[in-house]
């Protein structure tokens, strides 16, 4: 488990992460300072395709936000608050 409060720090760590044959799950918020979750997801798709399972967890509950993430290959999109 690793937590990042800054989008650029999260991206740098994910790009450098050694995963071997495992596919780590990334719980991604849309609202991150410095670099938003969609931008991080886009970079991961290009630079490390198929390496991570990305699940968005966000207060942005609009259908457009959800479709943006899912159409870009996110595994799921959960809206806050979670019960």
Rosetta blueprint (number, residue, H / E / L):
1 X L
2 X L
3 X L
4 X L
5 X L
6 X E
7 X H
8 X H
9 X H
10 X H
11 X H
12 X H
13 X H
14 X H
15 X H
16 X H
17 X L
18 X L
19 X L
20 X L
21 X L
22 X L
23 X L
24 X L
25 X E
26 X E
27 X E
28 X E
29 X L
30 X L
31 X L
32 X L
33 X E
34 X L
35 X L
36 X L
37 X H
38 X H
39 X H
40 X H
41 X H
42 X H
43 X H
44 X H
45 X H
46 X H
47 X H
48 X L
49 X L
50 X L
51 X L
52 X L
53 X E
54 X E
55 X E
56 X E
57 X E
58 X E
59 X L
60 X L
61 X L
62 X L
63 X H
64 X H
65 X H
66 X H
67 X H
68 X H
69 X H
70 X H
71 X H
72 X L
73 X L
74 X L
75 X L
76 X E
77 X E
78 X E
79 X E
80 X L
81 X L
82 X L
83 X L
